[in-house]
Amino acid sequence: MTLSQRLAELGIDLPDVVPPVAAYIPAKVHGDLVYTSGQLPMVAGALPATGKVGDGHGLVPASDAKEYARQSALNAIAAAAAAVGGVDQLTGVVKVVGFVSSVPEFTGQPGVINGASEVLGEIFGEAGRHARSAVGVPVLPLDSPVEVEVVFSLS
C-alpha cells in the first residue's frame, strides 16, 4: 500500500504547506533524507491556540497541545512531500524533535509530543518508529504552544 493510499484509508487529508514566517524553507532534501523546518500547528493559515502548556486558568491543556503536535506532524509530512515531489516518495520517519512552550512546573512534554509520534506511526506503520526528543521551552514563534520538526527517509 502506498502512503497516499494509507492516508486515504485513515481519512487524512494533508494540509497545504505552511509558508515560512522567516528566512528559511519548509523542507530540505539531503541525500536520502528530507529535513523539515520546525512546523507549527497551523490550520488554514492560523494557529488554533497560543500560549503556554500547563494546568490552570489561561494555559493550554496538555490534551489540546497533543492535538496541536499531531497537526504539526501532518504539516511536516506536507512540507516534506512538497520538497520531494509527492508523499509516496517518503519511506519512513527517522527522527522527531518536539518543542513544547510550557510553564516551568509542567513535565508532560513527552505526552504532548506523542501526538506527533502517534500519527506518524498510524500513517507509516513500522517505518514510522523513530528516535525522538521532547523539549520544554519558554516561548515558541508566534506564541505557539508546540513546534515539531521531522527527518524522513526517502525511497
Secondary structure, 3 states (H helix, E strand, C coil): CCHHHHHHHHCCCCCCCCCCCCCCCCEEEECCEEEECCECCCECCECCCCCCECCCCCCECHHHHHHHHHHHHHHHHHHHHHHHCCHHHEEEEEEEEEEEEECCCCCCHHHHHHHHHHHHHHHHHHHHCCEEEEEEECCCHHHCCEEEEEEEEEC
